[in-house]
Amino acid sequence: MSLLAVNPGAYYHLESFESPRYREYFNQLVRPEDLGDVDLQAFDTILIPCRTPANRMIPHAPRLAAFLAQGGTVVATGESRSDLWLPGFRFHAQATNYWWWREAQGDLGIQITNPAHAIFNYLTPESLTWHLHGWFDLAEGADVIASNAEGKPILAIDTVTTRGRMVLTTLDPFYHHGSHFMPATTWFLDGFLPWIASLRSDNGNGV
Amino acid sequence: MNTLLCIQSHYGKPGLTFQLAAERPDAIVIRQPDLRASHFDSACGLITTMHLDQIGFMDFTAELEAFMDRGGRWFFNGHIMRPFLNELQDYIPAARAGLDGLQLSTLNSHSIFDGIDRATLQSRKGVAGFYGRGHNPMPQGATAVTGVGPEQAPLDWVWKRPLGGELFSHAGNDLPGTCEDESDSRRLAANIIAWVMTSGERAA
């Protein structure tokens, strides 16, 4: 069992998926348009990176729903309007403050909602902190890992909407890591990708 | 008609440059999944964005080459990660981060910066790096326009291709989005459109 990553082909996806730092985590890459040609049951996790154009994923919403219904894990990072092709939640945009650290208070306001979660064996609060683009309205019972300053979810795991697991974040680490900009995004992926791998090795009980 | 081909690769509304382009009767703003070889037939100007699906764009290298051969002008935003033309090579990130490594230098003038104080492009709200943090290697014979870092690596360059056509490479986010001032963004976008469409007077 392994991880299938959707590759939309922008430079930041190519840098993230093809460079030595992370490429071992992606057992197979697939173009969004080719999702229907792949046996998804050969994988336990499908990852859709930041800034995957929603118009290229919406046609595959039924395939992802079927994959989740059979217990699969779908990981979707930010700025992809994942709420348009995954079930049970809504995305809300918020104004992005790129210079919060230069302001008097110097605090982006991210709150760690579930500090005991196993993901924090891999991530530090600082590795979640660069800027925000929005937040989610989630299903009742979803496990909120981190929130914005207003207490709205920005990183969560939903095991209640489907028989599978959705790992959802509004953060956009692949975009910035792949742009060689904002070191925290690389710190995030340094922990996030091994954590995703750990979910597979513990048969999904890492939640 | 000589057309301006604008390839929109992201989901949602077009960016500023394509919004301005869409006001022209000769512009075609096309979502990349809908791009066909025939869109290149009448094009004399081409603009691609930082979000270009570079794998998908490789399906059109023959059309791109033909477009350049007949004198087309292409404005490229982003990091080159695929050899769309034989002379192009992968992006190289700046060796040093920090203010020193991100310092911009004006190496040559160019019409896309007409009316712009290029010193203002160095930072937004005091934060450097939005403009660019590395370079796409220049083909032989290209002219560096903007440098980055102490080595003045060619972050912006323009290349008059020996076999025809011209390419302006900006190795960063979509260029008009790097301005602090919205009127500068609009001017840059208009200048980019004007530059690529100047080729319309020459192209078949």
Contacts between the chains, C-beta under 8 A, distances in Angstrom:
chain1	res1	chain2	res2	distance
A	7	B	55	7.1
A	8	B	53	6.0
A	9	B	52	8.0
A	9	B	53	3.9
A	9	B	54	5.3
A	9	B	55	3.6
A	9	B	56	5.6
A	9	B	57	8.0
A	10	B	9	6.9
A	10	B	50	7.4
A	10	B	51	5.1
A	10	B	52	6.5
A	10	B	53	6.3
A	10	B	54	6.8
A	10	B	78	7.7
A	11	B	50	7.2
A	11	B	52	7.6
A	11	B	54	6.2
A	11	B	78	5.2
A	11	B	79	4.0
A	11	B	80	7.5
A	11	B	81	4.8
A	11	B	91	6.9
A	12	B	79	7.7
A	14	B	54	6.4
A	14	B	55	7.7
A	14	B	81	4.4
A	14	B	82	7.6
A	15	B	79	7.3
A	15	B	81	6.8
A	18	B	81	8.0
A	31	B	55	6.8
A	31	B	56	7.9
A	33	B	33	7.5
A	51	B	10	6.9
A	51	B	51	6.7
A	53	B	9	6.9
A	53	B	10	5.8
A	53	B	11	4.1
A	53	B	51	7.7
A	54	B	11	4.4
A	55	B	11	5.3
A	55	B	31	6.9
A	55	B	33	6.9
A	56	B	11	7.9
A	56	B	33	6.3
A	80	B	11	7.8
A	81	B	11	6.2
A	98	B	124	7.5
A	98	B	125	7.5
A	98	B	127	6.6
A	99	B	124	7.7
A	99	B	125	4.6
A	99	B	126	7.1
A	99	B	127	5.4
A	102	B	125	6.8
A	102	B	126	6.0
A	102	B	127	6.9
A	179	B	79	7.5
A	179	B	133	7.6
A	179	B	173	7.9
A	180	B	93	4.2
A	180	B	94	7.6
A	180	B	133	5.6
A	180	B	134	6.4
A	181	B	129	6.1
A	181	B	133	5.9
A	183	B	97	7.9
